Amino acid sequence: MNLIDVTILVIHFFVLGMLIIFGLHRYHLLRLTLKHRHTSDPIGSPLEEYPTVTVQLPIYNERYVVRRLIDHVCRLDYPSGRMEIQVLDDSDDDTSSLIQTAVAEWQRRGIDIVHIQRDQRKGFKAGALDYGMKLARGEFIAIFDADFIPETTFLKGIMGHFDATEVGMVQARWEHINRSQSLLTRAQAILLDGHFQIEHFARNRSGLFFNFNGTAGIWRKTCILDAGGWQYDTITEDLDLSYRAQIKGWKFIYLRDLSVPAELPGEMNAFKTQQHRWAKGSIQVARKQLKAVIKSEQTWRVKIEAILHLTNNFAYVLLAVMSLLMPLAIRIRIQHGWHEVLYLDLPVFVGATLSIFVFYFISQAQTQTGLIRKCLEIPMAMAIGIGLAVNNTRAVLEACVGHQSPFARTPKLALEDDVIGSRPNANQSYNSQFDLGSIIEIGLGLIYLQTFVFCLKQQVWPALPFMGLFAFGFLYTAWKSIQQSFKNRAQARRTIRTQQSI
C-alpha cells in the first residue's frame, strides 16, 4: 500500500470518528427528550390586565403572501388598544402597494396597524426590526415572517407565560401548510420536526440554551434592549440575540403544543438558499459568541451543549470530505483484499447514520399521524440532507473566512398542499437560481452510482445502503436545482415576450 492510499484511509477514519461525535450528540438529545417525554408545556398564569404588544411583520418583496399575513395578524384576538401592528416594509417591488391597500382597509376597520418604510435597507431583517422597535409602544414584541399564518388565539396563548420577570422570550412550534406538496416539502417537514420536536424540547426542558427561530415567538422588549438589541453583523440575527440574552441570564420558554402554520420552500434552490443562510449564520454566531459562552457563569453542562449547538453545521464539512473519500477508501480496501476491514464502518452506521434515523423517527412519533408512511420517508429526508453537503459546506467555509454576504430571502409563493410546483407567474426575482454547486453534486452522485455498482459486483453488501443513499441524495438535489432553474428561465422568457407583445 502506497503513501497516498494510507493517507486517504487515515483521513477517512478520522472523519468517520468525528461524525460519530455528532451522532452521539443526537443520541444525547434523544435521551433528554425521552427523559422529559411526559412533561407538558408550562401553563401560563391568567392575566388580569393584558400588556401592550407590538406585532412586527418584516417584509421584503412578498407579493404572494403579504395580504394573507396581514389579514391573519389583524384578526388576532387581543384587547382593543393593547395591540399595535407594524408592517416593516423594505420591498422594492409592487409588494408595497399591496401593503398600502391592506393596511388602509384594516385601519378603516379600527385596527391599529401602520405601514413603515425605511430610506435604505440597512441591516436587512435585523435592521428593520430594530428600526420598528424604536417606534414601538409595546412592552412585548411579537414577530411573524411573511409565510406564517397565526391562529387568532396566538397572543393570548403566550402572554401568560411572561408572568415571571426573568422570562425574555417564548417560542412556538412551526407547522407546515404544504407538507404534502412534494417529496422535497415532506423531507423538509421531517427535518424541521426533528428541530422542534427533539432539539428545542430537549434543550428547553433540560435547562439548556435554545434559540428564537426568527418568527412565531414573542420577546420582552427590555430583554432585547438588555442583550444589546438587534445586531446585523451575522445573517442569523435571531440566533445571535438568543445567545446574548441567555448569557445575560434571561430565561426562554418553548411551547411545543402551540404551533403556527407556515409555508415550506416549494423548490430546491429556495431551500438551498434558506439552508445556506442558516448554516453560515450559525457559524458566524459561533465565532462571535463562543468566547462569551465559555466565559459565562453557566455550568459546563450548558456550555458544552451550546458549543455543540453552534458548531453543529461543521458536520456538513465532515460529510463533504467523507463524500469525496468514501468511494476511494472502499476501492483501496477491496483492491487489497480487505473485505473484512469494511466492517470497521459499522460503528459509524450505528453512531451517525442510525442515530439520524432514530432521531427523526422519534420526532415523527410525536406527531402521532401517518407514522408508517413518514418512516418510509425518513431515508429520503436523510438523502436530501446528504445532498445539501456541498451547499452547506460552502456556507460554513464562507463564515470561517469572514466572507460577507447579504441576507438572502427565501421565496414564499403562497403554496398549499393541493398546489404543485411554483406559484404561477412568479418572476425570476422570486426564484433562486442554481450555481456551480449543482454541477459538483451531479459529479458526486455519478461517482456514488458507479461505486454502488462496483460494490454490488464485489458483493460488498454492507456498503450498498450508504452508496445508494449518497447517490440518490446528490443526484436528486442537483436534478431539482437545475430543473427548477431552467423552468424559471423559460417562464421569464415567456413573461418578457408577453410584455413585448402588449
Secondary structure, DSSP 8 states (H G I E B T S, - for coil): --HHHHHHHHHHHHHHHHHHHHHHHHHHHHHHHHHTTT---------SS---EEEEEEESS-TTTHHHHHHHHHT----TTSEEEEEEE---STHHHHHHHHHHHHHHTT--EEEEE-SS-TTHHHHHHHHHHHH---SEEEE--TTB---TTHHHHHHGGG-STTEEEEEEEEEETTTTS-HHHHHHHHHHHIIIIIIIHHHHHTT------SSSEEEEHHHHHHTT----SSS-HHHHHHHHHHHTT-EEEEEEEEEEEE---SSHHHHHHHHHHHHHHHHHHHHHHHHHHHHSSS-HHHHHHHHHHHTTTHHHHHHHHHHHHHHHHHHHHHHTT-GGGGGGGHHHIIIIIHHHHHHHHHHHHTT-SSHHHHHHHHHHHHHHHHHTHHHHHHHHHHHHTT--------------TT--SS-TT--GGGS----HHHHHHHHHHHHHHHHHHHHHHTT-GGGHHHHHHHHHHHHHHHHHHHHHHHHHHHHHHHHHHHHHH-
